[in-house]
Amino acid sequence: QVQLVESGGGLVQAGGSLRLSCAASGRTFSSYAMGWFRQAPGKSREFVSGVSWGGGRTYYADSVKGRFTISRDNAKNTVYLQMDSLKPEDTAVYYCAGHRGTTWAPYGMEYWGKGTLVTVSS
């Protein structure tokens, strides 16, 4: 069993930065690929970024490529999402998730955090 707790959300002006963290419990954290998803009001949950279990491979949605950076520290059981050049359309609840499969689709995730709200004002 893996439990995920996100933190770091908040209110920021357009062009600003935030760093999200996801702390995981459980001794098997390093065996999971970890990802960030987001869900804006009235929209479905979408993939934002992912990182392989060892941290060597990263993946980004086109909408955040070049602005967001994902990383993980397996010694601390934590995955991060550095978000720069934020835009109002980045406003959403951001969720951390983990899986051991082959897809980054939401249905493929095994564990989810409860989310942290990011609001970007214009």
N, C-alpha and C positions, 0 to 999 in steps of 0.2 A: 504494500500500500504506500502511495506517495501523496502527501498533502502539500499544496502549493498556496503561498500567500504573497500577493502582490503589494507593492507600496511605491510611492513616488509620484502618484498622480497629483493633479492640482490645476490651478488656473494660471495661464500664461498668455502673454500677448503674442500676436503673430510675429514670426521671426525669432522668437525665443527658443529656449531649450528646456528639456526635462529629461531626467534619467529614471527609468522605471527599474525596479528590482523585483525578483521573484525568488523567494526563499523556499526551498523544498525540504521536507522531512523524509526520512527513510534512507537506508543504506544503499539503495540501488539507483540513486539519482544519476550517477555517471553512466548508467546503461541506457538512459533515455535520451532521445533527441528532444529538444525543447523548442517551443515556439511561442510567439506572441500573436494574438488575434485581437480584433476590435469589433465593436458593434455600436453603430450610431443609432439614434432614435429612429424607429420605423424602418430600419434596414437589417439585413441578415448579417450574421457574424462572418467576418472575412479574415483571411490570412494576412499577416503583416510581415513577419520575419521568422526564420527558423535557424537553428544551429544543430549540427550533428553532435552525437554523444561525446566525442572527443574535442569538439570545438574547431575542427579543421575545415569544415564546410559550413558556409552560411548561405541563406536564401532570403530574398526580399521580394515583396510585391513591387510592381513597377511604380506604384504611386508613392512609395517611400524610398526607392533606390536613390542613393547619393545623399540622403538626409538622415536616415536612421542607421544605427549600427548595433548589431546584436553581439553579445559575448557571454561567456559562462566561466565560472570558477568552480570546478568540481570539488576542490578542497573546502570551499565554503558552501557547497550545495546551493549555489545561487546563479541565476541567469539575469542578464541586464539588457535593457534596451535604451540606448542613448538616442534621443530624438532632438534633432537640430532643425533650424529653419522651419519651425512649425507653422502650419496653416490652419485657418478656421475649419477646413474640411477634415482635419485630423481629429477633431472633437469626437470623442467616443469613450465607451468603457473598454479598457484594455485588459485582456485576459492572458494569463500564462497557461500553457498546456504542455503535456508531455506524451510521447508515444514511442513505440519500438517497431512501428510498421514502416511502410514505404510511401505513405501519402501525407501531404500537409493539409488535406481537406479536414474541416472541423469534425466530420464523422469518424475520422481516423484517430482522434486523440483519446488517450486512455484516462488521463487525469486533467482536471481543470481547477484553476483558482477561482475566487469569487469576483475578481476584477477590481480595477482601480480607475476612477474617472479622470479623464484628461479633457480640459476645456480650453480651447484656444480662441481668444477674443480678437476681433479685427480692429 
